[in-house]
Amino acid sequence: MGHSTAGEPGLIANVVNDTLELYRWSWSIRDKRVDNWPLMATPFPTLAISTVYLLFVWLGPKWMKSREPFQLRSLLVTYNFGMVLLNFYILKELFVASRARGYSYICQTVDYSDNEYEVRIAGALWWYYISKGIEYLDTVFFILRKKFNQITFLHVYHHYTMFTLWWVGIKWVAGGQAFFGAQINSFIHVVMYMYYGLAACGPKFQKYLWWKRYLTILQLMQFHITLGHTAMSIYIDCPFPKWMHYGVIVYAVTFIVLFGNFYYRTYKMPKEPVKNGKLSNGALANGISKPEHGLVVENGKKQKKAKGE
C-alpha cells in the first residue's frame, strides 16, 4: 500500500515522450504563413489577454461598486459603428477572395500556399480573430456603466472562448472550411453592432429598434447551420482536419443550449408583474425590468429608456 513500483518511472517517461512527440507533430502541421503575424508566434499573449479579461470580470464590479457609472455615449457610438465597419471589411474580404479562389460552401480544404487570394483569406480570418479580442470591450463598457446584470455566464463564456479558441483556428487552419463560419458570424455582427450603435444614439432611435429579439434568432440559426454544415463535412469525408470538425460540433452545441435558454428566458418565459420595485413573488426586481418598446419599468413606473442603453 502506497509503495511505488519499478515500472512507474518508465511509464512516466513514456507519457512525457509521447506528449512531446504529439506537441512536435502538431506544431509541424501549423500554418507557417502566420508565424510572424502579431500575436501568432505563441499562444501566451492571447492567454494573457484572456486572463486579464477574466480578472476584470471578477474585480471590475468590486472596483465600480462605490463609484458612479461612467457616461460613455460618444465612445459607445464610435465603438459600435467601428465594429460594424471592421466586421463588414472581414465579410467583404472573405466573400471576394473566396469567390475569386473558387471556394466551395460544401467542402473546402486548406491551401497553405502564398497564393494572393489564400493570403487574403488568411488575413481576413486573422482580423476576425483580432475582432474577438476587441469585443472584450463589450464587457468592459458594461462594467464601467454598472450594467452588471449583463455580465452573465453566456456573455463571458461567449467572449472568452471565441477569442481564445480562434487563435487555434488561425494557427492551424487559416483558410478552407474555416472561412464559412467566420463569414456568417461577421454578417451577424454587422447587424448586431448596427443595432447597438443605434441604441447608443439615444431615445429618438428606440422606436426603430423593435427587432432585438431577431438578433438572437439569427445567432441560433447560425449555430444550427454551422452544426449541420460540419456534420455534413464529416459525413462526406471532407479532407479538412477531423479534430477541428468535432471541436466545432461540440462548441456549436454549447451555444445552441446557452442561446436557446437565453431566448426562452428573455422572450418566451411568462413575465411576473412588477409592483413597487418587487416581483409579485416578493423578490427584488433590481429597480428595472426588461426593456419593452423603448421603455423601462423603474420602481413600478414607466419611464423613457436611458440614452445609450
Secondary structure, 3 states (H helix, E strand, C coil): CCCCCCHHHHHHHHHHHHHHHHHHHHHHCCCHHHCCCCCCCCCHHHHHHHHHHHHHHHHHHHHHCCCCCCCCHHHHHHHHHHHHHHHHHHHHHHHHHHHHHCCCCCCCCCCCCCCHHHHHHHHHHHHHHHHHHHCHHHHHHHHHCCCHHHCCHHHHHHHHHHHHHHHHHHHHCCCCCHHHHHHHHHHHHHHHHHHHHHHHCCHHHHHHCCCHHHHHHHHHHHHHHHHHHHHHHHHCCCCCCHHHHHHHHHHHHHHHHHHHHHHHHHHHCCCCCEECCEECCCCECCCECCCECCEEEECCEEEECCCCC
